[in-house]
Amino acid sequence: MRNARKLKYSDLPVQACVGTADMSVQQTDELFEREACLFEWSFKTDEEIPMKKRELFIENLKLRFEIEELKKVSFIDSATGIHNKKYLQIRLGEEFARARRYGFPLSSIFIDLDDFKSINDIYGHIIGDRLLKEIASVLEGLCRSEDVLVRFGGEEFVILMSDTGGLEAVMLAERIRKKIEDHLFFCGDIEISVSISLGVSTLNYGDFEYVSDPEELICMADKAMYVVKRNGKNNTCYLPFPFEKGNPVHSGVTELRYKRASF
């Protein structure tokens, strides 16, 4: 095609659209899947295109980008600014399939704030929400870029870690616990110190033969967290998956004790 060139999306204000689009609907859809947001824009200089047709194309293009932005926003927890449970459900399925395919370990940490209800009762829910946002910020600073950090609900957080074994996950959980325990949170003029209970679980290569539901990983970490709650809080517990039905002992790390918790 004569006089064809490639333009970036940022180079396409309404004024710049002086030709007609030869893109098909399928090609247009592919535009939004490209990481760099580049697309092929072809136009003819020897044809006059009605202004309304050009304007309609631009409006459709803007609408598609707005839809993509809304999709991104739907995965963000408005109170803390981190990802939400909906995002975890999608990533959990993806990481579970990847770990099973390539034999990577997949770990999760379930985090619950200790006695958060009393904080809301004493200081009010607005302060409680500010505290959750600060805690989310601390957690973000301790997670790797490839980790998935989400607000699971209420005062609960989950970290999903690909290619991470149980020992590594417990070490991270303990760093998080100690950081939160030593951190003084400022919510306006109010200073608050909090503690957290953490449960850790890992799917290793052999576990995928018996575990078919990705959510079992989160459920096991949740159970581990409740072990901590029953044993004094402010601690970390690791619970392994049974290697096979009827066998409660997992190959590798089977038990990790910290401070007061008993398993």
DRENPA-3360 file (N, C-alpha, C; in nm, 2 decimals, always signed):
BEGIN
1 = MRNARKLK = +0.08/-0.12/+0.00/+0.00/+0.00/+0.00/+0.09/+0.12/+0.00 ~ +0.05/+0.23/-0.08/+0.13/+0.35/-0.09/+0.12/+0.43/+0.04 ~ +0.23/+0.50/+0.06/+0.24/+0.59/+0.17/+0.19/+0.54/+0.31 ~ +0.22/+0.41/+0.33/+0.19/+0.35/+0.46/+0.30/+0.37/+0.56 ~ +0.26/+0.39/+0.68/+0.36/+0.40/+0.79/+0.31/+0.35/+0.92 ~ +0.39/+0.32/+1.02/+0.35/+0.27/+1.15/+0.35/+0.39/+1.25 ~ +0.25/+0.40/+1.33/+0.24/+0.50/+1.43/+0.21/+0.44/+1.57 ~ +0.26/+0.50/+1.67/+0.22/+0.46/+1.81/+0.09/+0.52/+1.84;
9 = YSDLPVQA = +0.02/+0.45/+1.94/-0.11/+0.50/+1.98/-0.10/+0.65/+2.03 ~ +0.00/+0.68/+2.10/+0.02/+0.82/+2.15/+0.03/+0.92/+2.03 ~ +0.06/+0.87/+1.91/+0.08/+0.96/+1.80/-0.05/+0.98/+1.72 ~ -0.16/+0.94/+1.78/-0.29/+0.94/+1.70/-0.40/+1.02/+1.77 ~ -0.38/+1.15/+1.79/-0.49/+1.23/+1.83/-0.59/+1.24/+1.71 ~ -0.71/+1.30/+1.74/-0.81/+1.31/+1.63/-0.76/+1.38/+1.51 ~ -0.68/+1.49/+1.54/-0.63/+1.57/+1.42/-0.54/+1.49/+1.33 ~ -0.48/+1.39/+1.38/-0.38/+1.31/+1.30/-0.45/+1.21/+1.21;
17 = CVGTADMS = -0.57/+1.18/+1.24/-0.64/+1.08/+1.16/-0.69/+1.13/+1.03 ~ -0.60/+1.14/+0.93/-0.64/+1.20/+0.80/-0.66/+1.10/+0.70 ~ -0.68/+0.97/+0.73/-0.70/+0.87/+0.63/-0.81/+0.77/+0.68 ~ -0.82/+0.66/+0.61/-0.91/+0.56/+0.65/-0.84/+0.44/+0.71 ~ -0.91/+0.37/+0.80/-0.85/+0.25/+0.87/-0.88/+0.13/+0.79 ~ -0.77/+0.05/+0.75/-0.79/-0.08/+0.68/-0.79/-0.19/+0.78 ~ -0.79/-0.17/+0.91/-0.79/-0.27/+1.01/-0.92/-0.35/+1.02 ~ -0.91/-0.48/+1.04/-1.03/-0.56/+1.06/-1.06/-0.55/+1.21;
25 = VQQTDELF = -1.17/-0.60/+1.25/-1.21/-0.61/+1.39/-1.11/-0.70/+1.47 ~ -1.07/-0.81/+1.41/-0.98/-0.90/+1.47/-0.84/-0.83/+1.50 ~ -0.80/-0.75/+1.40/-0.67/-0.68/+1.41/-0.68/-0.58/+1.52 ~ -0.80/-0.51/+1.53/-0.81/-0.41/+1.63/-0.81/-0.47/+1.77 ~ -0.87/-0.59/+1.79/-0.87/-0.66/+1.92/-0.73/-0.69/+1.95 ~ -0.65/-0.73/+1.85/-0.51/-0.77/+1.88/-0.43/-0.65/+1.93 ~ -0.47/-0.53/+1.90/-0.40/-0.41/+1.95/-0.39/-0.41/+2.10 ~ -0.49/-0.45/+2.17/-0.50/-0.43/+2.31/-0.43/-0.55/+2.38;
33 = EREACLFE = -0.38/-0.64/+2.31/-0.30/-0.75/+2.37/-0.16/-0.73/+2.36 ~ -0.11/-0.63/+2.29/+0.03/-0.60/+2.27/+0.08/-0.52/+2.38 ~ +0.19/-0.56/+2.44/+0.24/-0.50/+2.56/+0.28/-0.36/+2.53 ~ +0.34/-0.33/+2.42/+0.39/-0.20/+2.39/+0.28/-0.10/+2.33 ~ +0.16/-0.15/+2.31/+0.05/-0.08/+2.26/+0.08/-0.02/+2.12 ~ +0.14/-0.10/+2.03/+0.17/-0.06/+1.90/+0.07/-0.13/+1.80 ~ +0.04/-0.06/+1.70/-0.05/-0.12/+1.60/-0.02/-0.07/+1.46 ~ -0.07/-0.15/+1.37/-0.05/-0.11/+1.23/-0.16/-0.02/+1.18;
41 = WSFKTDEE = -0.12/+0.10/+1.14/-0.22/+0.20/+1.09/-0.18/+0.23/+0.94 ~ -0.28/+0.19/+0.86/-0.26/+0.22/+0.71/-0.36/+0.32/+0.66 ~ -0.32/+0.40/+0.57/-0.41/+0.50/+0.52/-0.37/+0.53/+0.37 ~ -0.47/+0.58/+0.30/-0.45/+0.62/+0.16/-0.46/+0.77/+0.16 ~ -0.37/+0.83/+0.09/-0.37/+0.98/+0.08/-0.45/+1.03/-0.04 ~ -0.48/+0.94/-0.13/-0.55/+0.98/-0.25/-0.70/+0.96/-0.25 ~ -0.76/+0.94/-0.12/-0.90/+0.92/-0.11/-0.95/+1.01/+0.00 ~ -1.07/+1.07/-0.02/-1.13/+1.15/+0.09/-1.22/+1.06/+0.17;
49 = IPMKKREL = -1.21/+1.07/+0.30/-1.29/+0.99/+0.39/-1.38/+1.09/+0.47 ~ -1.51/+1.05/+0.48/-1.60/+1.14/+0.55/-1.55/+1.16/+0.70 ~ -1.57/+1.28/+0.74/-1.52/+1.32/+0.88/-1.59/+1.24/+0.99 ~ -1.72/+1.21/+0.97/-1.79/+1.13/+1.07/-1.73/+0.99/+1.09 ~ -1.69/+0.93/+0.97/-1.63/+0.80/+0.98/-1.50/+0.80/+1.06 ~ -1.42/+0.90/+1.04/-1.30/+0.92/+1.11/-1.32/+0.93/+1.26 ~ -1.42/+1.02/+1.29/-1.45/+1.05/+1.43/-1.51/+0.92/+1.50 ~ -1.58/+0.84/+1.43/-1.64/+0.72/+1.49/-1.53/+0.62/+1.52;
57 = FIENLKLR = -1.44/+0.61/+1.43/-1.33/+0.52/+1.45/-1.25/+0.56/+1.58 ~ -1.22/+0.69/+1.59/-1.14/+0.74/+1.71/-1.22/+0.71/+1.84 ~ -1.35/+0.74/+1.83/-1.43/+0.72/+1.95/-1.43/+0.57/+1.99 ~ -1.44/+0.48/+1.89/-1.44/+0.34/+1.92/-1.30/+0.30/+1.98 ~ -1.20/+0.36/+1.93/-1.07/+0.33/+1.98/-1.05/+0.37/+2.13 ~ -1.10/+0.49/+2.15/-1.09/+0.54/+2.29/-1.18/+0.46/+2.39 ~ -1.29/+0.41/+2.34/-1.38/+0.33/+2.42/-1.31/+0.20/+2.46 ~ -1.24/+0.14/+2.36/-1.18/+0.01/+2.39/-1.07/+0.03/+2.49;
65 = FEIEELKK = -0.99/+0.14/+2.48/-0.89/+0.16/+2.58/-0.95/+0.19/+2.72 ~ -1.06/+0.26/+2.73/-1.13/+0.28/+2.85/-1.18/+0.15/+2.92 ~ -1.23/+0.06/+2.83/-1.27/-0.07/+2.88/-1.15/-0.15/+2.94 ~ -1.04/-0.14/+2.87/-0.92/-0.21/+2.92/-0.88/-0.15/+3.06 ~ -0.89/-0.02/+3.07/-0.85/+0.04/+3.20/-0.94/+0.00/+3.31 ~ -1.07/-0.01/+3.28/-1.17/-0.05/+3.38/-1.15/-0.19/+3.42 ~ -1.11/-0.28/+3.33/-1.07/-0.41/+3.37/-0.96/-0.42/+3.47 ~ -0.86/-0.33/+3.45/-0.75/-0.33/+3.54/-0.79/-0.28/+3.68;
73 = VSFIDSAT = -0.88/-0.18/+3.68/-0.93/-0.12/+3.80/-1.01/-0.22/+3.88 ~ -1.08/-0.31/+3.81/-1.16/-0.41/+3.88/-1.08/-0.51/+3.96 ~ -0.95/-0.52/+3.93/-0.87/-0.61/+4.00/-0.79/-0.54/+4.12 ~ -0.83/-0.42/+4.15/-0.76/-0.34/+4.26/-0.86/-0.32/+4.37 ~ -0.80/-0.34/+4.49/-0.88/-0.31/+4.61/-0.87/-0.17/+4.64 ~ -0.99/-0.10/+4.65/-0.99/+0.05/+4.66/-0.94/+0.10/+4.79 ~ -0.95/+0.02/+4.90/-0.91/+0.06/+5.03/-0.76/+0.06/+5.05 ~ -0.69/-0.04/+4.99/-0.55/-0.06/+5.01/-0.46/-0.03/+4.89;
81 = GIHNKKYL = -0.52/-0.03/+4.77/-0.45/+0.00/+4.65/-0.37/-0.12/+4.59 ~ -0.38/-0.24/+4.66/-0.32/-0.36/+4.61/-0.43/-0.44/+4.54 ~ -0.39/-0.56/+4.48/-0.48/-0.64/+4.41/-0.58/-0.70/+4.50 ~ -0.70/-0.75/+4.45/-0.80/-0.80/+4.53/-0.82/-0.95/+4.50 ~ -0.92/-1.01/+4.57/-0.94/-1.15/+4.56/-0.97/-1.20/+4.42 ~ -1.04/-1.12/+4.35/-1.07/-1.16/+4.21/-0.94/-1.18/+4.13 ~ -0.85/-1.09/+4.15/-0.72/-1.11/+4.08/-0.65/-1.23/+4.12 ~ -0.65/-1.26/+4.25/-0.59/-1.38/+4.30/-0.64/-1.51/+4.24;
89 = QIRLGEEF = -0.78/-1.51/+4.22/-0.84/-1.63/+4.16/-0.79/-1.66/+4.02 ~ -0.76/-1.55/+3.95/-0.71/-1.57/+3.81/-0.57/-1.61/+3.81 ~ -0.48/-1.54/+3.89/-0.34/-1.57/+3.90/-0.31/-1.71/+3.96 ~ -0.40/-1.75/+4.06/-0.38/-1.88/+4.12/-0.39/-1.99/+4.02 ~ -0.50/-1.98/+3.94/-0.52/-2.08/+3.83/-0.40/-2.09/+3.74 ~ -0.35/-1.97/+3.70/-0.24/-1.96/+3.61/-0.11/-2.02/+3.67 ~ -0.08/-1.98/+3.79/+0.04/-2.03/+3.85/+0.04/-2.18/+3.89 ~ -0.08/-2.22/+3.93/-0.10/-2.37/+3.96/-0.07/-2.45/+3.83;
97 = ARARRYGF = -0.13/-2.41/+3.72/-0.10/-2.48/+3.59/+0.04/-2.48/+3.56 ~ +0.11/-2.37/+3.57/+0.25/-2.35/+3.54/+0.34/-2.44/+3.63 ~ +0.31/-2.44/+3.76/+0.39/-2.52/+3.85/+0.37/-2.67/+3.83 ~ +0.25/-2.71/+3.80/+0.22/-2.85/+3.77/+0.29/-2.89/+3.64 ~ +0.29/-2.81/+3.54/+0.35/-2.84/+3.41/+0.51/-2.85/+3.42 ~ +0.57/-2.76/+3.49/+0.71/-2.76/+3.49/+0.78/-2.81/+3.62 ~ +0.69/-2.85/+3.71/+0.75/-2.91/+3.83/+0.80/-2.81/+3.93 ~ +0.75/-2.69/+3.93/+0.80/-2.59/+4.02/+0.72/-2.59/+4.15;
105 = PLSSIFID = +0.78/-2.56/+4.27/+0.70/-2.55/+4.39/+0.61/-2.42/+4.39 ~ +0.50/-2.42/+4.45/+0.41/-2.31/+4.46/+0.37/-2.29/+4.60 ~ +0.40/-2.17/+4.66/+0.37/-2.15/+4.80/+0.27/-2.03/+4.82 ~ +0.21/-2.03/+4.93/+0.12/-1.92/+4.97/+0.14/-1.89/+5.12 ~ +0.12/-1.76/+5.15/+0.12/-1.72/+5.29/-0.02/-1.65/+5.31 ~ -0.09/-1.70/+5.42/-0.21/-1.64/+5.46/-0.19/-1.55/+5.58 ~ -0.22/-1.43/+5.57/-0.19/-1.33/+5.68/-0.32/-1.28/+5.74 ~ -0.33/-1.28/+5.87/-0.45/-1.22/+5.94/-0.40/-1.13/+6.05;
113 = LDDFKSIN = -0.46/-1.01/+6.06/-0.42/-0.91/+6.17/-0.48/-0.96/+6.30 ~ -0.40/-0.96/+6.40/-0.45/-1.00/+6.53/-0.54/-0.89/+6.60 ~ -0.65/-0.93/+6.64/-0.74/-0.84/+6.72/-0.77/-0.71/+6.65 ~ -0.80/-0.72/+6.52/-0.83/-0.60/+6.44/-0.96/-0.54/+6.48 ~ -1.06/-0.63/+6.52/-1.19/-0.58/+6.56/-1.18/-0.48/+6.67 ~ -1.09/-0.50/+6.77/-1.07/-0.41/+6.88/-1.02/-0.27/+6.83 ~ -0.93/-0.28/+6.73/-0.88/-0.15/+6.67/-1.00/-0.07/+6.61 ~ -1.08/-0.14/+6.54/-1.20/-0.07/+6.48/-1.29/-0.01/+6.59;
121 = DIYGHIIG = -1.31/-0.09/+6.70/-1.40/-0.05/+6.81/-1.34/+0.07/+6.88 ~ -1.21/+0.07/+6.90/-1.15/+0.18/+6.98/-1.13/+0.30/+6.90 ~ -1.08/+0.29/+6.77/-1.04/+0.41/+6.70/-1.14/+0.44/+6.58 ~ -1.22/+0.35/+6.55/-1.32/+0.37/+6.44/-1.27/+0.30/+6.31 ~ -1.36/+0.28/+6.22/-1.34/+0.21/+6.09/-1.25/+0.30/+6.00 ~ -1.26/+0.43/+6.01/-1.17/+0.51/+5.92/-1.02/+0.49/+5.95 ~ -0.99/+0.49/+6.08/-0.86/+0.46/+6.12/-0.82/+0.32/+6.09 ~ -0.91/+0.23/+6.10/-0.89/+0.09/+6.07/-0.85/+0.07/+5.92;
129 = DRLLKEIA = -0.92/+0.14/+5.83/-0.89/+0.14/+5.69/-0.75/+0.20/+5.66 ~ -0.72/+0.31/+5.73/-0.59/+0.37/+5.71/-0.48/+0.27/+5.75 ~ -0.50/+0.20/+5.86/-0.41/+0.10/+5.91/-0.39/-0.01/+5.81 ~ -0.50/-0.06/+5.75/-0.49/-0.16/+5.65/-0.40/-0.12/+5.53 ~ -0.42/+0.01/+5.49/-0.35/+0.06/+5.38/-0.20/+0.07/+5.41 ~ -0.16/+0.11/+5.53/-0.02/+0.11/+5.57/+0.04/-0.03/+5.57 ~ -0.04/-0.12/+5.63/+0.01/-0.26/+5.63/+0.03/-0.31/+5.49 ~ -0.06/-0.29/+5.40/-0.04/-0.33/+5.26/+0.08/-0.27/+5.20;
137 = SVLEGLCR = +0.12/-0.15/+5.24/+0.24/-0.08/+5.19/+0.36/-0.15/+5.24 ~ +0.36/-0.19/+5.37/+0.47/-0.26/+5.43/+0.49/-0.40/+5.36 ~ +0.38/-0.47/+5.34/+0.38/-0.60/+5.27/+0.44/-0.59/+5.13 ~ +0.40/-0.49/+5.06/+0.45/-0.46/+4.92/+0.60/-0.45/+4.92 ~ +0.65/-0.38/+5.02/+0.79/-0.35/+5.03/+0.88/-0.48/+5.06 ~ +0.81/-0.58/+5.11/+0.88/-0.70/+5.15/+0.87/-0.81/+5.04 ~ +0.77/-0.80/+4.95/+0.74/-0.90/+4.85/+0.83/-0.88/+4.73 ~ +0.86/-0.98/+4.66/+0.94/-0.98/+4.53/+0.84/-0.92/+4.43;
145 = SEDVLVRF = +0.90/-0.87/+4.32/+0.82/-0.82/+4.21/+0.73/-0.93/+4.15 ~ +0.77/-1.05/+4.15/+0.69/-1.16/+4.09/+0.59/-1.22/+4.18 ~ +0.59/-1.18/+4.31/+0.49/-1.23/+4.40/+0.36/-1.17/+4.38 ~ +0.25/-1.24/+4.41/+0.12/-1.18/+4.40/+0.06/-1.15/+4.54 ~ +0.05/-1.02/+4.57/+0.00/-0.98/+4.70/-0.14/-0.93/+4.68 ~ -0.24/-0.98/+4.76/-0.38/-0.94/+4.75/-0.44/-0.92/+4.89 ~ -0.54/-0.83/+4.89/-0.62/-0.83/+5.01/-0.73/-0.93/+4.99 ~ -0.73/-1.03/+5.07/-0.82/-1.14/+5.06/-0.96/-1.10/+5.10;
153 = GGEEFVIL = -0.97/-1.02/+5.21/-1.10/-0.98/+5.26/-1.08/-0.93/+5.40 ~ -1.15/-0.83/+5.44/-1.14/-0.78/+5.58/-1.00/-0.74/+5.61 ~ -0.95/-0.80/+5.72/-0.81/-0.78/+5.76/-0.72/-0.89/+5.72 ~ -0.75/-0.96/+5.61/-0.67/-1.08/+5.56/-0.60/-1.05/+5.43 ~ -0.48/-1.09/+5.42/-0.40/-1.08/+5.30/-0.34/-1.21/+5.26 ~ -0.31/-1.23/+5.13/-0.25/-1.35/+5.08/-0.14/-1.31/+4.99 ~ -0.03/-1.39/+5.00/+0.08/-1.38/+4.91/+0.10/-1.51/+4.84 ~ +0.10/-1.50/+4.71/+0.12/-1.62/+4.62/+0.26/-1.61/+4.56;
161 = MSDTGGLE = +0.34/-1.72/+4.58/+0.48/-1.72/+4.54/+0.51/-1.83/+4.45 ~ +0.54/-1.80/+4.32/+0.58/-1.91/+4.23/+0.72/-1.95/+4.24 ~ +0.75/-2.07/+4.21/+0.89/-2.13/+4.21/+0.95/-2.10/+4.35 ~ +0.87/-2.12/+4.46/+0.92/-2.10/+4.59/+0.89/-2.21/+4.68 ~ +0.99/-2.27/+4.75/+0.97/-2.38/+4.84/+0.92/-2.34/+4.97 ~ +0.88/-2.44/+5.06/+0.83/-2.41/+5.19/+0.92/-2.34/+5.28 ~ +1.05/-2.37/+5.28/+1.14/-2.30/+5.37/+1.16/-2.16/+5.33 ~ +1.17/-2.13/+5.20/+1.18/-1.99/+5.16/+1.05/-1.91/+5.20;
169 = AVMLAERI = +0.94/-1.97/+5.18/+0.81/-1.91/+5.21/+0.80/-1.88/+5.36 ~ +0.84/-1.97/+5.44/+0.84/-1.95/+5.59/+0.94/-1.84/+5.63 ~ +1.05/-1.83/+5.57/+1.15/-1.73/+5.60/+1.09/-1.59/+5.56 ~ +1.02/-1.58/+5.45/+0.96/-1.45/+5.41/+0.85/-1.42/+5.51 ~ +0.77/-1.52/+5.55/+0.66/-1.50/+5.65/+0.71/-1.45/+5.78 ~ +0.83/-1.50/+5.83/+0.88/-1.45/+5.95/+0.94/-1.31/+5.94 ~ +1.00/-1.28/+5.82/+1.04/-1.14/+5.80/+0.92/-1.04/+5.81 ~ +0.81/-1.09/+5.75/+0.69/-1.00/+5.75/+0.64/-0.99/+5.89;
177 = RKKIEDHL = +0.63/-1.10/+5.96/+0.58/-1.09/+6.10/+0.66/-1.00/+6.19 ~ +0.79/-1.01/+6.18/+0.88/-0.93/+6.27/+0.87/-0.78/+6.22 ~ +0.86/-0.76/+6.09/+0.86/-0.62/+6.05/+0.73/-0.55/+6.10 ~ +0.62/-0.62/+6.09/+0.49/-0.57/+6.13/+0.49/-0.55/+6.28 ~ +0.55/-0.65/+6.35/+0.55/-0.64/+6.50/+0.64/-0.52/+6.55 ~ +0.74/-0.49/+6.48/+0.83/-0.38/+6.52/+0.79/-0.25/+6.46 ~ +0.70/-0.25/+6.37/+0.66/-0.12/+6.30/+0.55/-0.05/+6.38 ~ +0.57/+0.08/+6.39/+0.48/+0.17/+6.46/+0.40/+0.24/+6.35;
185 = FFCGDIEI = +0.27/+0.22/+6.35/+0.18/+0.27/+6.24/+0.13/+0.41/+6.29 ~ +0.13/+0.51/+6.20/+0.08/+0.64/+6.23/-0.05/+0.66/+6.15 ~ -0.16/+0.68/+6.21/-0.28/+0.71/+6.15/-0.33/+0.85/+6.20 ~ -0.29/+0.95/+6.13/-0.31/+1.08/+6.18/-0.22/+1.11/+6.31 ~ -0.28/+1.14/+6.42/-0.21/+1.16/+6.54/-0.21/+1.04/+6.63 ~ -0.26/+0.93/+6.57/-0.27/+0.81/+6.65/-0.16/+0.71/+6.61 ~ -0.09/+0.66/+6.72/+0.01/+0.56/+6.70/-0.04/+0.42/+6.74 ~ -0.03/+0.32/+6.65/-0.08/+0.19/+6.67/+0.02/+0.09/+6.64;
193 = SVSISLGV = +0.04/-0.01/+6.73/+0.12/-0.12/+6.71/+0.03/-0.25/+6.69 ~ +0.07/-0.33/+6.60/-0.02/-0.45/+6.57/+0.07/-0.57/+6.55 ~ +0.01/-0.69/+6.56/+0.08/-0.81/+6.53/-0.01/-0.89/+6.43 ~ +0.05/-0.99/+6.36/-0.02/-1.07/+6.27/+0.01/-1.22/+6.29 ~ -0.09/-1.30/+6.24/-0.07/-1.44/+6.24/-0.06/-1.49/+6.10 ~ +0.04/-1.58/+6.07/+0.06/-1.62/+5.93/+0.06/-1.77/+5.92 ~ +0.00/-1.82/+5.81/+0.00/-1.96/+5.78/+0.06/-1.98/+5.64 ~ +0.15/-2.08/+5.63/+0.22/-2.11/+5.51/+0.20/-2.25/+5.46;
201 = STLNYGDF = +0.18/-2.26/+5.33/+0.17/-2.40/+5.27/+0.24/-2.40/+5.13 ~ +0.28/-2.52/+5.09/+0.35/-2.53/+4.96/+0.30/-2.65/+4.89 ~ +0.28/-2.64/+4.76/+0.26/-2.75/+4.67/+0.39/-2.78/+4.60 ~ +0.44/-2.90/+4.63/+0.56/-2.95/+4.57/+0.53/-3.04/+4.45 ~ +0.63/-3.08/+4.37/+0.60/-3.16/+4.25/+0.51/-3.28/+4.27 ~ +0.54/-3.36/+4.38/+0.46/-3.48/+4.40/+0.31/-3.45/+4.44 ~ +0.29/-3.33/+4.50/+0.15/-3.30/+4.54/+0.05/-3.29/+4.43 ~ +0.10/-3.25/+4.31/+0.00/-3.23/+4.20/-0.07/-3.36/+4.16;
209 = EYVSDPEE = -0.01/-3.47/+4.19/-0.08/-3.60/+4.16/-0.21/-3.61/+4.24 ~ -0.21/-3.55/+4.36/-0.33/-3.57/+4.45/-0.41/-3.44/+4.46 ~ -0.35/-3.32/+4.43/-0.42/-3.20/+4.44/-0.46/-3.14/+4.31 ~ -0.59/-3.13/+4.28/-0.63/-3.09/+4.15/-0.69/-2.95/+4.15 ~ -0.73/-2.90/+4.27/-0.80/-2.77/+4.29/-0.70/-2.67/+4.34 ~ -0.67/-2.57/+4.26/-0.57/-2.47/+4.31/-0.60/-2.40/+4.44 ~ -0.73/-2.39/+4.47/-0.77/-2.32/+4.59/-0.73/-2.40/+4.72 ~ -0.70/-2.53/+4.70/-0.66/-2.61/+4.82/-0.53/-2.55/+4.88;
217 = LICMADKA = -0.45/-2.49/+4.80/-0.32/-2.43/+4.85/-0.36/-2.31/+4.94 ~ -0.45/-2.23/+4.91/-0.49/-2.12/+5.00/-0.56/-2.17/+5.12 ~ -0.64/-2.27/+5.10/-0.71/-2.33/+5.22/-0.62/-2.39/+5.32 ~ -0.51/-2.46/+5.27/-0.41/-2.52/+5.36/-0.34/-2.41/+5.44 ~ -0.30/-2.30/+5.37/-0.24/-2.19/+5.44/-0.33/-2.12/+5.54 ~ -0.46/-2.11/+5.51/-0.56/-2.06/+5.60/-0.57/-2.15/+5.72 ~ -0.57/-2.28/+5.71/-0.57/-2.37/+5.82/-0.45/-2.35/+5.91 ~ -0.33/-2.33/+5.84/-0.21/-2.31/+5.92/-0.22/-2.18/+6.00;
225 = MYVVKRNG = -0.28/-2.08/+5.94/-0.29/-1.95/+6.02/-0.38/-1.97/+6.14 ~ -0.48/-2.05/+6.13/-0.57/-2.08/+6.25/-0.50/-2.16/+6.35 ~ -0.40/-2.24/+6.32/-0.32/-2.31/+6.42/-0.25/-2.20/+6.50 ~ -0.20/-2.10/+6.44/-0.13/-1.99/+6.51/-0.23/-1.92/+6.60 ~ -0.35/-1.89/+6.55/-0.46/-1.82/+6.63/-0.49/-1.90/+6.76 ~ -0.49/-2.03/+6.75/-0.52/-2.12/+6.86/-0.41/-2.13/+6.96 ~ -0.29/-2.08/+6.92/-0.17/-2.10/+7.00/-0.11/-1.97/+7.04 ~ -0.19/-1.86/+7.05/-0.13/-1.74/+7.11/-0.11/-1.63/+7.01;
233 = KNNTCYLP = -0.14/-1.65/+6.88/-0.12/-1.54/+6.78/+0.02/-1.50/+6.76 ~ +0.04/-1.40/+6.67/+0.17/-1.34/+6.64/+0.28/-1.44/+6.62 ~ +0.25/-1.53/+6.52/+0.34/-1.64/+6.49/+0.32/-1.69/+6.35 ~ +0.41/-1.78/+6.31/+0.40/-1.84/+6.18/+0.39/-1.99/+6.19 ~ +0.31/-2.05/+6.11/+0.29/-2.19/+6.11/+0.29/-2.24/+5.96 ~ +0.37/-2.35/+5.94/+0.37/-2.42/+5.81/+0.30/-2.55/+5.82 ~ +0.20/-2.57/+5.73/+0.13/-2.70/+5.72/+0.16/-2.76/+5.58 ~ +0.21/-2.88/+5.58/+0.24/-2.95/+5.45/+0.12/-3.02/+5.40;
241 = FPFEKGNP = +0.12/-3.05/+5.27/+0.01/-3.14/+5.21/+0.05/-3.29/+5.24 ~ -0.05/-3.37/+5.26/-0.02/-3.51/+5.27/+0.04/-3.56/+5.13 ~ +0.14/-3.64/+5.14/+0.20/-3.68/+5.01/+0.11/-3.77/+4.94 ~ +0.03/-3.85/+5.01/-0.07/-3.94/+4.95/-0.18/-3.96/+5.05 ~ -0.29/-4.00/+5.01/-0.41/-4.02/+5.09/-0.37/-4.12/+5.21 ~ -0.40/-4.07/+5.33/-0.38/-4.16/+5.45/-0.24/-4.14/+5.51 ~ -0.15/-4.06/+5.44/-0.02/-4.04/+5.49/-0.01/-3.89/+5.53 ~ -0.01/-3.86/+5.66/+0.00/-3.72/+5.70/+0.13/-3.65/+5.69;
249 = VHSGVTEL = +0.23/-3.73/+5.66/+0.37/-3.68/+5.66/+0.41/-3.65/+5.51 ~ +0.46/-3.53/+5.49/+0.50/-3.48/+5.36/+0.65/-3.50/+5.35 ~ +0.70/-3.53/+5.23/+0.84/-3.54/+5.21/+0.90/-3.40/+5.22 ~ +1.02/-3.39/+5.27/+1.08/-3.26/+5.28/+1.05/-3.20/+5.42 ~ +1.03/-3.07/+5.42/+1.00/-3.00/+5.55/+0.86/-3.04/+5.59 ~ +0.85/-3.09/+5.71/+0.72/-3.13/+5.76/+0.67/-3.04/+5.87 ~ +0.76/-2.97/+5.94/+0.71/-2.90/+6.06/+0.81/-2.79/+6.08 ~ +0.76/-2.67/+6.11/+0.85/-2.55/+6.14/+0.79/-2.48/+6.26;
257 = RYKRASF = +0.86/-2.47/+6.37/+0.81/-2.40/+6.49/+0.88/-2.27/+6.51 ~ +0.79/-2.17/+6.55/+0.84/-2.04/+6.58/+0.78/-2.00/+6.71 ~ +0.85/-1.95/+6.80/+0.80/-1.89/+6.93/+0.70/-1.98/+7.00 ~ +0.58/-1.93/+7.02/+0.49/-2.00/+7.11/+0.41/-2.11/+7.04 ~ +0.39/-2.11/+6.91/+0.30/-2.20/+6.84/+0.35/-2.34/+6.86 ~ +0.25/-2.43/+6.88/+0.28/-2.57/+6.88/+0.20/-2.64/+6.77 ~ +0.25/-2.74/+6.71/+0.19/-2.81/+6.60/+0.17/-2.95/+6.62;
% end
